[in-house]
Amino acid sequence: MTTVLIIAFLLAIIASLGAGLYFLMTEREAESRKVFYALSWRVGLQALLIIFLAVAFFAGWIEPHGSPLD
């Protein structure tokens, strides 16, 4: 379940980044707010992903893997 949620977060972040790029390339106005909002969503989603990963780690839902060199 946590893997699906993490993948959903990553896909939403990529979609928001793509939307920001699209608005940056298509908008002719120098004062376009669409780019700002798209990239703000990306930053917010990344912050939520980091918080979710910290909560999941401390709750024991996910565990770190060992180094392949061990």
Beta strands, then each sheet from edge to edge (+ up, - down):
end
